[in-house]
Amino acid sequence: MIDRDHGLPISKQAKALGISRGSVYYLPRSVSPADLVVMRRMDELHLDFPFAGSRMLRDLLRQEEITIGRRHVATLMKRMAEVARRNTVSASLVFGWRRLAREGLLGRGVPALMPVEIVAPIRALPAPSPSVAPRARRSAGLIEIELSQGRRLRVGRDVDGDALDRR
């Protein structure tokens, strides 16, 4: 969209695209490791208490000696919901998955998040060079799944095969 190396100033590029110039410079802060731990625990608590709001989650976390305020819990809940919406996962779908997990219908073991990397859509893939053997290409150990809207999901070789097989 915005080409920082182009001769046209960024402000004029933003104006031509109809976007705010401030949004071009905005860099969102990443979530801290401590917040990730709290978010993981909030997700686990939500399996047991799907009706819990920010106040109840705050109280449950405080019982586990995690000191956190209600507003911070609400902010983390919004971040978690935002990630789901950004990846076109509806709340009803997540609730259904959680219900299935609670009933033990998602397969063996405890449901867990898998390490994945969502990459930007690739415009055109180059043709494979004949000098690279197919066996060498497979040894990279990545599984790539093409999703809607041109997104790709890459899963490493260390992901449990049973986890991928769940329906």
N, C-alpha and C positions, 0 to 999 in steps of 0.2 A: 504494500500500500504506500507507505511513506519511504522514499528513497533519500537517505541522509546525504548521499554523495551526489545527488542531482543538482544541477545549477539553479533550479527553482527553490527559493527559500522554503523552509519547513512550514512556516506560517501560511504561505500561499498554497502549498500542497494540501494542508489541512483544510483550508477554506474551500478549495476545489472539491475535496472529498465530502465536505459538509460535516466535519467532525471538529470537536474542540481541540484547540492547539495544546491545551494542558494535558489532554489524554494521550498525546504523542509522547510527552516526557514522563508520564507517570509510570513508575515501576513498583508493582505491589511487593510488599514485604513478605518473605516466606514465613511459614509457621514455625515457631520455635520448637525444639525437641521436647521441652517440658509440656507445651500445649499439645503436641502429638500424643504424648503418653496419656494426658487427661482426656483427649478426644477418643482415644482407643477405649479407655475405661468407660466413658460416657456411652459409647456404642454398645459395650457389653451390658451396661446397666439398662440400656433401652430395650435389649432383648427380654429382660425380666420385667421391666416396667414401661411398656410402650406408651402409656398414658402420661408419663412423667414430663413435667415442664421444667423450666429453668430453676424454679425454687426447690422443687422436689429433688432434682438432680444435684443441686448445690448441697442440700442436706445429706443426701446419700454419699456424696464425695467427702463431705466433712466427717461423716461417721468413719470413713476410711483414712482420716487424718490428711486429706488433701484440702488445703486451705484455698478456697476460691470464692469469689463473689458471684451473686446472681447475674449481674450484667455481663461478666466475663463468660459465664456458662452460656448465656443467651447468644453472645457473639460467636462462641465456638459452635453452637448449634446452627447458627445461620451460615457459618462457613461450611459446615458439613452438608447442609441442604443445598448450598450454592454449587458445590462440587457435583452433587447428584444431578441437579438441573442442567449444569453445563455439559454433562455427559449424557443428556437425554434419558435419565433414569427418574421415573415418576415416584412420588411418595408411596403410592399404592403398590407399585412393584417391589419396592424395598420392604414395605410392611409384609407383603406376601412371602418374600424370601425369609424374613425373620420368623414368620409363623411356621414355615416349613422347617427352618433350622431348629426351632423350639420343639417341634414334634418329631425331630430326628429323621426327616424325610429327604435330607440333602445328601445322604451318603454316610460313609464311615467317618468317624473322628469329629473334632470340633470345627465348626466353620471358621475360617480365617481369611484374611485378606491375602491376595497373592501379589507378589512384586511384579508390576507391569510398567511399561513405559508407553505413553501415548505420544506419537510423533506427528509432526505436521504433514499434511497431504503432500505426496510427491507428484509433481506435474507429469513427468514422463520418465519411465524407467528405461535406462539404457539397455540395449541388447546385450545378453551375456557374451563375453568373449570366448571364442572356441579354445583358447589356450588354458582356461581354467576348467579342470575336471569337475563333473557334477559331484563327486565324492567330497572334494575340497570345499565346495560351496555349502554342503550340508553340515560340515563339521563345525560351523560357527555356533551351533547350538541354540538358535533362536527360532521361535515359531512366530510367524507374522499372520495376523488375522485382519482382513479388511472389514471395517465397520461402515456404518452409514455416514454420509456427508464427507466421504473421502478420508476418514480417519483410519489409522492403522494401529493395531495393538500388537506389541512385541512381548513375548514371554520367554524368559531364559530357560536353559536346559535343566535347571535344578528345580523346576516346578513339578509338583506331584501330579502324575498322570491321572490319578483318581479324581483330583480336584478339577481338572479340565473336563472330565467325563460327566460331571454332575449335570443334571437337567433341572 
